[in-house]
Amino acid sequence: MIFWFTGQPGHGKTTLALALIERLKAAGHEPFHVDGDDLRSLTSNADYSRAGREANIRRAQTIAHYLHNKGQIAVVSLVAPYRAIREELKAVAPVTEVYVHTSEVRGREDKAAKDYEAPVADFIDIDTTDRDIAACVDDVLERVQLPHRS
């Protein structure tokens, strides 16, 4: 199973991904987190052009798909602005896409992907404006069926 948190910087993707991971661990699962910033640091990819973003997204997809194929739960938090690329992974793996957004100003607006394409089908919509983290994670978990623990 793959959870893919997408949305603009500062909207709560990583915060919710980490909270979900803690919930999954408490339920006996061992999820693996793939974070966009960590991945960029690991691969020394400071290229925020379309090509640089696409390379980062595809790396994250490859890792998430690999983990899924090994029976792991992957939790990805990545801006991933291009809908078509996100849909590619959804076509070949069980992805729960979580679109995280807010109307609040949180100080990372200068990092926004101006060409971000919000999902239009088969996703969970999470507006983090004035919302509690636990309630947002509850919304995600209410919409999925977790795999049985080994």
Secondary structure, DSSP 8 states (H G I E B T S, - for coil): -EEEEE-STTSSHHHHHHHHHHHHHHTT---EEEEHHHHHHHHT----SHHHHHHHHHHHHHHHHHHHHTT--EEEE-----HHHHHHHHHHS-EEEEEEE-SS--S-GGG--TT-----SS-EEEE-TT--HHHHHHHHHHT-------
